[in-house]
């Protein structure tokens, strides 16, 4: 059975992206065009990204730069990243340098 997709657009045009993916066209394009090593991003790095995002949301809320509701939503999503619940949403090869 074929996996369901959706159409996403970026500066390079349209791209079919898995329907359940949280990422968009640029990430999917990088996955397809740059399968360099087959090695994923290290789990520690993904977790660190979540920690930085959570801290930024909390700090911006405390500074009055981000509404409480939005800060909570960002912090909750960041916590899911920290907890490993969204690891499958980081499909880029560890050696992909952003040129996709």
VMD Tcl script that builds the backbone (N, CA, C; Angstrom):
set m [mol new atoms 300]
animate dup $m
set s [atomselect $m all]
$s set {name element resname resid chain x y z} {
  {N N UNK 1 A 0.835 -1.178 0.000}
  {CA C UNK 1 A 0.000 0.000 0.000}
  {C C UNK 1 A 0.882 1.244 0.000}
  {N N UNK 2 A 0.579 2.191 -0.855}
  {CA C UNK 2 A 1.349 3.420 -0.971}
  {C C UNK 2 A 1.137 4.300 0.255}
  {N N UNK 3 A 2.219 4.925 0.677}
  {CA C UNK 3 A 2.139 5.827 1.816}
  {C C UNK 3 A 1.467 7.130 1.379}
  {N N UNK 4 A 0.571 7.637 2.209}
  {CA C UNK 4 A -0.142 8.874 1.888}
  {C C UNK 4 A 0.811 10.059 1.966}
  {N N UNK 5 A 0.605 11.004 1.052}
  {CA C UNK 5 A 1.431 12.207 1.024}
  {C C UNK 5 A 0.552 13.444 0.929}
  {N N UNK 6 A 1.198 14.572 1.125}
  {CA C UNK 6 A 0.555 15.865 0.917}
  {C C UNK 6 A 1.539 16.715 0.121}
  {N N UNK 7 A 1.044 17.747 -0.523}
  {CA C UNK 7 A 1.903 18.639 -1.298}
  {C C UNK 7 A 2.299 19.820 -0.419}
  {N N UNK 8 A 3.596 20.056 -0.313}
  {CA C UNK 8 A 4.139 21.226 0.377}
  {C C UNK 8 A 4.917 22.037 -0.643}
  {N N UNK 9 A 5.070 23.309 -0.382}
  {CA C UNK 9 A 5.785 24.196 -1.296}
  {C C UNK 9 A 6.862 24.965 -0.547}
  {N N UNK 10 A 7.968 25.195 -1.242}
  {CA C UNK 10 A 9.015 26.059 -0.717}
  {C C UNK 10 A 9.575 26.864 -1.883}
  {N N UNK 11 A 10.706 27.522 -1.688}
  {CA C UNK 11 A 11.264 28.382 -2.734}
  {C C UNK 11 A 11.683 27.613 -3.985}
  {N N UNK 12 A 11.819 26.293 -3.880}
  {CA C UNK 12 A 12.217 25.489 -5.031}
  {C C UNK 12 A 11.038 24.809 -5.719}
  {N N UNK 13 A 9.838 24.989 -5.172}
  {CA C UNK 13 A 8.660 24.417 -5.804}
  {C C UNK 13 A 7.911 23.444 -4.922}
  {N N UNK 14 A 7.112 22.596 -5.569}
  {CA C UNK 14 A 6.278 21.631 -4.855}
  {C C UNK 14 A 7.054 20.356 -4.549}
  {N N UNK 15 A 6.636 19.706 -3.451}
  {CA C UNK 15 A 7.266 18.459 -3.036}
  {C C UNK 15 A 6.220 17.609 -2.333}
  {N N UNK 16 A 6.212 16.319 -2.655}
  {CA C UNK 16 A 5.354 15.368 -1.955}
  {C C UNK 16 A 6.024 15.017 -0.623}
  {N N UNK 17 A 5.296 15.214 0.464}
  {CA C UNK 17 A 5.797 14.980 1.819}
  {C C UNK 17 A 4.873 13.953 2.474}
  {N N UNK 18 A 5.411 13.045 3.287}
  {CA C UNK 18 A 4.522 12.116 3.992}
  {C C UNK 18 A 3.415 12.879 4.727}
  {N N UNK 19 A 2.190 12.400 4.614}
  {CA C UNK 19 A 1.034 13.109 5.174}
  {C C UNK 19 A 1.150 13.322 6.673}
  {N N UNK 20 A 1.810 12.404 7.368}
  {CA C UNK 20 A 1.909 12.520 8.824}
  {C C UNK 20 A 3.180 13.216 9.302}
  {N N UNK 21 A 3.982 13.742 8.380}
  {CA C UNK 21 A 5.231 14.408 8.755}
  {C C UNK 21 A 4.968 15.803 9.308}
  {N N UNK 22 A 5.739 16.180 10.312}
  {CA C UNK 22 A 5.672 17.535 10.854}
  {C C UNK 22 A 6.552 18.481 10.041}
  {N N UNK 23 A 7.428 17.941 9.221}
  {CA C UNK 23 A 8.329 18.762 8.423}
  {C C UNK 23 A 7.723 19.053 7.050}
  {N N UNK 24 A 8.418 19.884 6.284}
  {CA C UNK 24 A 7.876 20.320 5.005}
  {C C UNK 24 A 8.754 19.979 3.816}
  {N N UNK 25 A 8.593 20.772 2.768}
  {CA C UNK 25 A 9.224 20.503 1.480}
  {C C UNK 25 A 10.748 20.506 1.543}
  {N N UNK 26 A 11.337 21.462 2.223}
  {CA C UNK 26 A 12.802 21.552 2.259}
  {C C UNK 26 A 13.429 20.320 2.896}
  {N N UNK 27 A 12.839 19.861 3.981}
  {CA C UNK 27 A 13.361 18.665 4.644}
  {C C UNK 27 A 13.199 17.443 3.749}
  {N N UNK 28 A 12.040 17.292 3.135}
  {CA C UNK 28 A 11.821 16.139 2.257}
  {C C UNK 28 A 12.776 16.166 1.074}
  {N N UNK 29 A 13.027 17.341 0.539}
  {CA C UNK 29 A 13.951 17.466 -0.587}
  {C C UNK 29 A 15.356 17.044 -0.152}
  {N N UNK 30 A 15.768 17.451 1.037}
  {CA C UNK 30 A 17.086 17.066 1.540}
  {C C UNK 30 A 17.177 15.559 1.740}
  {N N UNK 31 A 16.118 14.951 2.248}
  {CA C UNK 31 A 16.098 13.494 2.441}
  {C C UNK 31 A 16.301 12.786 1.104}
  {N N UNK 32 A 15.624 13.250 0.080}
  {CA C UNK 32 A 15.695 12.599 -1.231}
  {C C UNK 32 A 17.001 12.886 -1.968}
  {N N UNK 33 A 17.507 14.106 -1.858}
  {CA C UNK 33 A 18.665 14.512 -2.648}
  {C C UNK 33 A 20.015 14.257 -1.988}
  {N N UNK 34 A 20.027 14.068 -0.678}
  {CA C UNK 34 A 21.300 13.952 0.027}
  {C C UNK 34 A 21.348 12.756 0.978}
  {N N UNK 35 A 21.150 11.539 0.464}
  {CA C UNK 35 A 21.276 10.350 1.322}
  {C C UNK 35 A 22.757 9.984 1.469}
  {N N UNK 36 A 23.508 10.822 2.151}
  {CA C UNK 36 A 24.963 10.746 2.172}
  {C C UNK 36 A 25.488 9.499 2.884}
  {N N UNK 37 A 25.129 9.321 4.139}
  {CA C UNK 37 A 25.701 8.216 4.920}
  {C C UNK 37 A 24.668 7.204 5.404}
  {N N UNK 38 A 23.420 7.622 5.469}
  {CA C UNK 38 A 22.400 6.771 6.066}
  {C C UNK 38 A 22.366 6.864 7.585}
  {N N UNK 39 A 23.259 7.691 8.144}
  {CA C UNK 39 A 23.306 7.876 9.594}
  {C C UNK 39 A 22.414 9.048 9.988}
  {N N UNK 40 A 21.528 8.840 10.961}
  {CA C UNK 40 A 20.651 9.927 11.400}
  {C C UNK 40 A 21.387 10.909 12.311}
  {N N UNK 41 A 20.739 12.033 12.581}
  {CA C UNK 41 A 21.260 12.973 13.568}
  {C C UNK 41 A 21.390 12.243 14.899}
  {N N UNK 42 A 22.448 12.505 15.646}
  {CA C UNK 42 A 22.573 11.866 16.957}
  {C C UNK 42 A 21.416 12.276 17.870}
  {N N UNK 43 A 20.917 11.340 18.613}
  {CA C UNK 43 A 19.809 11.582 19.537}
  {C C UNK 43 A 20.132 12.714 20.507}
  {N N UNK 44 A 21.376 12.782 20.973}
  {CA C UNK 44 A 21.782 13.846 21.904}
  {C C UNK 44 A 21.627 15.220 21.280}
  {N N UNK 45 A 21.930 15.331 19.985}
  {CA C UNK 45 A 21.809 16.611 19.299}
  {C C UNK 45 A 20.343 17.023 19.186}
  {N N UNK 46 A 19.488 16.088 18.813}
  {CA C UNK 46 A 18.052 16.379 18.702}
  {C C UNK 46 A 17.504 16.795 20.064}
  {N N UNK 47 A 17.893 16.074 21.105}
  {CA C UNK 47 A 17.451 16.414 22.462}
  {C C UNK 47 A 17.915 17.823 22.833}
  {N N UNK 48 A 19.153 18.165 22.505}
  {CA C UNK 48 A 19.675 19.501 22.811}
  {C C UNK 48 A 18.875 20.586 22.091}
  {N N UNK 49 A 18.476 20.326 20.846}
  {CA C UNK 49 A 17.637 21.293 20.133}
  {C C UNK 49 A 16.338 21.544 20.892}
  {N N UNK 50 A 15.736 20.484 21.397}
  {CA C UNK 50 A 14.514 20.623 22.182}
  {C C UNK 50 A 14.737 21.421 23.452}
  {N N UNK 51 A 15.862 21.195 24.096}
  {CA C UNK 51 A 16.169 21.917 25.332}
  {C C UNK 51 A 16.343 23.411 25.075}
  {N N UNK 52 A 17.021 23.746 23.989}
  {CA C UNK 52 A 17.206 25.157 23.637}
  {C C UNK 52 A 15.864 25.798 23.298}
  {N N UNK 53 A 15.045 25.110 22.529}
  {CA C UNK 53 A 13.737 25.648 22.138}
  {C C UNK 53 A 12.852 25.862 23.366}
  {N N UNK 54 A 12.849 24.893 24.276}
  {CA C UNK 54 A 12.043 25.026 25.498}
  {C C UNK 54 A 12.519 26.214 26.339}
  {N N UNK 55 A 13.818 26.344 26.511}
  {CA C UNK 55 A 14.369 27.454 27.292}
  {C C UNK 55 A 14.060 28.801 26.637}
  {N N UNK 56 A 14.144 28.861 25.317}
  {CA C UNK 56 A 13.841 30.107 24.606}
  {C C UNK 56 A 12.376 30.495 24.781}
  {N N UNK 57 A 11.481 29.519 24.708}
  {CA C UNK 57 A 10.053 29.805 24.893}
  {C C UNK 57 A 9.792 30.330 26.296}
  {N N UNK 58 A 10.386 29.691 27.293}
  {CA C UNK 58 A 10.185 30.118 28.674}
  {C C UNK 58 A 10.759 31.513 28.915}
  {N N UNK 59 A 11.946 31.761 28.394}
  {CA C UNK 59 A 12.585 33.062 28.570}
  {C C UNK 59 A 11.798 34.160 27.873}
  {N N UNK 60 A 11.381 33.915 26.643}
  {CA C UNK 60 A 10.610 34.927 25.918}
  {C C UNK 60 A 9.268 35.193 26.585}
  {N N UNK 61 A 8.689 34.194 27.203}
  {CA C UNK 61 A 7.450 34.398 27.964}
  {C C UNK 61 A 7.721 35.291 29.174}
  {N N UNK 62 A 8.783 34.981 29.908}
  {CA C UNK 62 A 9.137 35.767 31.091}
  {C C UNK 62 A 9.444 37.220 30.740}
  {N N UNK 63 A 9.990 37.445 29.562}
  {CA C UNK 63 A 10.299 38.808 29.108}
  {C C UNK 63 A 9.085 39.514 28.514}
  {N N UNK 64 A 7.972 38.805 28.425}
  {CA C UNK 64 A 6.761 39.390 27.865}
  {C C UNK 64 A 6.761 39.465 26.351}
  {N N UNK 65 A 7.639 38.715 25.717}
  {CA C UNK 65 A 7.759 38.744 24.258}
  {C C UNK 65 A 6.948 37.657 23.571}
  {N N UNK 66 A 6.393 36.750 24.357}
  {CA C UNK 66 A 5.636 35.632 23.808}
  {C C UNK 66 A 4.419 35.406 24.697}
  {N N UNK 67 A 3.241 35.343 24.101}
  {CA C UNK 67 A 2.039 35.099 24.908}
  {C C UNK 67 A 2.146 33.770 25.663}
  {N N UNK 68 A 1.580 33.734 26.859}
  {CA C UNK 68 A 1.654 32.551 27.726}
  {C C UNK 68 A 1.197 31.280 27.003}
  {N N UNK 69 A 0.074 31.354 26.318}
  {CA C UNK 69 A -0.467 30.161 25.648}
  {C C UNK 69 A 0.501 29.622 24.589}
  {N N UNK 70 A 1.078 30.525 23.810}
  {CA C UNK 70 A 2.027 30.098 22.774}
  {C C UNK 70 A 3.304 29.536 23.407}
  {N N UNK 71 A 3.768 30.184 24.454}
  {CA C UNK 71 A 4.971 29.702 25.141}
  {C C UNK 71 A 4.749 28.299 25.690}
  {N N UNK 72 A 3.588 28.056 26.258}
  {CA C UNK 72 A 3.277 26.719 26.780}
  {C C UNK 72 A 3.241 25.686 25.661}
  {N N UNK 73 A 2.641 26.056 24.533}
  {CA C UNK 73 A 2.562 25.121 23.403}
  {C C UNK 73 A 3.959 24.787 22.871}
  {N N UNK 74 A 4.801 25.797 22.742}
  {CA C UNK 74 A 6.167 25.566 22.262}
  {C C UNK 74 A 6.936 24.709 23.258}
  {N N UNK 75 A 6.813 25.026 24.540}
  {CA C UNK 75 A 7.518 24.257 25.571}
  {C C UNK 75 A 7.047 22.802 25.588}
  {N N UNK 76 A 5.753 22.576 25.401}
  {CA C UNK 76 A 5.224 21.205 25.380}
  {C C UNK 76 A 5.763 20.435 24.178}
  {N N UNK 77 A 5.790 21.075 23.014}
  {CA C UNK 77 A 6.336 20.419 21.819}
  {C C UNK 77 A 7.829 20.151 21.995}
  {N N UNK 78 A 8.540 21.115 22.563}
  {CA C UNK 78 A 9.970 20.933 22.811}
  {C C UNK 78 A 10.208 19.771 23.769}
  {N N UNK 79 A 9.348 19.627 24.757}
  {CA C UNK 79 A 9.483 18.518 25.701}
  {C C UNK 79 A 9.292 17.175 24.989}
  {N N UNK 80 A 8.394 17.128 24.016}
  {CA C UNK 80 A 8.221 15.900 23.236}
  {C C UNK 80 A 9.490 15.569 22.460}
  {N N UNK 81 A 10.162 16.607 21.949}
  {CA C UNK 81 A 11.439 16.392 21.261}
  {C C UNK 81 A 12.468 15.864 22.264}
  {N N UNK 82 A 12.545 16.491 23.421}
  {CA C UNK 82 A 13.487 16.069 24.461}
  {C C UNK 82 A 13.240 14.617 24.861}
  {N N UNK 83 A 11.989 14.249 24.987}
  {CA C UNK 83 A 11.616 12.895 25.416}
  {C C UNK 83 A 11.762 11.842 24.322}
  {N N UNK 84 A 12.088 12.262 23.103}
  {CA C UNK 84 A 12.284 11.309 22.013}
  {C C UNK 84 A 11.019 10.909 21.285}
  {N N UNK 85 A 9.914 11.555 21.592}
  {CA C UNK 85 A 8.638 11.193 20.970}
  {C C UNK 85 A 8.554 11.602 19.503}
  {N N UNK 86 A 9.433 12.503 19.073}
  {CA C UNK 86 A 9.375 13.001 17.697}
  {C C UNK 86 A 10.655 12.699 16.915}
  {N N UNK 87 A 11.415 11.729 17.361}
  {CA C UNK 87 A 12.679 11.418 16.684}
  {C C UNK 87 A 12.500 11.135 15.199}
  {N N UNK 88 A 11.384 10.521 14.827}
  {CA C UNK 88 A 11.145 10.204 13.417}
  {C C UNK 88 A 10.885 11.449 12.574}
  {N N UNK 89 A 10.753 12.590 13.206}
  {CA C UNK 89 A 10.518 13.834 12.484}
  {C C UNK 89 A 11.825 14.570 12.164}
  {N N UNK 90 A 12.945 13.916 12.408}
  {CA C UNK 90 A 14.270 14.464 12.119}
  {C C UNK 90 A 15.003 13.498 11.191}
  {N N UNK 91 A 14.561 13.403 9.923}
  {CA C UNK 91 A 15.069 12.369 9.021}
  {C C UNK 91 A 16.348 12.725 8.261}
  {N N UNK 92 A 16.868 13.911 8.475}
  {CA C UNK 92 A 18.017 14.366 7.689}
  {C C UNK 92 A 19.280 13.600 8.070}
  {N N UNK 93 A 20.070 13.247 7.074}
  {CA C UNK 93 A 21.355 12.600 7.270}
  {C C UNK 93 A 22.253 13.506 8.114}
  {N N UNK 94 A 23.002 12.915 9.015}
  {CA C UNK 94 A 23.855 13.682 9.919}
  {C C UNK 94 A 24.846 14.569 9.157}
  {N N UNK 95 A 25.231 14.176 7.962}
  {CA C UNK 95 A 26.215 14.942 7.202}
  {C C UNK 95 A 25.597 15.906 6.194}
  {N N UNK 96 A 24.300 16.035 6.181}
  {CA C UNK 96 A 23.626 16.976 5.283}
  {C C UNK 96 A 23.851 18.368 5.842}
  {N N UNK 97 A 24.292 19.291 5.015}
  {CA C UNK 97 A 24.733 20.595 5.519}
  {C C UNK 97 A 23.768 21.739 5.258}
  {N N UNK 98 A 22.547 21.453 4.921}
  {CA C UNK 98 A 21.583 22.524 4.724}
  {C C UNK 98 A 21.466 23.001 3.297}
  {N N UNK 99 A 22.115 22.329 2.372}
  {CA C UNK 99 A 22.049 22.767 0.984}
  {C C UNK 99 A 20.836 22.219 0.256}
  {N N UNK 100 A 19.936 21.560 0.974}
  {CA C UNK 100 A 18.737 21.010 0.351}
  {C C UNK 100 A 17.615 21.892 0.632}
}
mol reanalyze $m
mol bondsrecalc $m
mol representation Tube
mol addrep $m
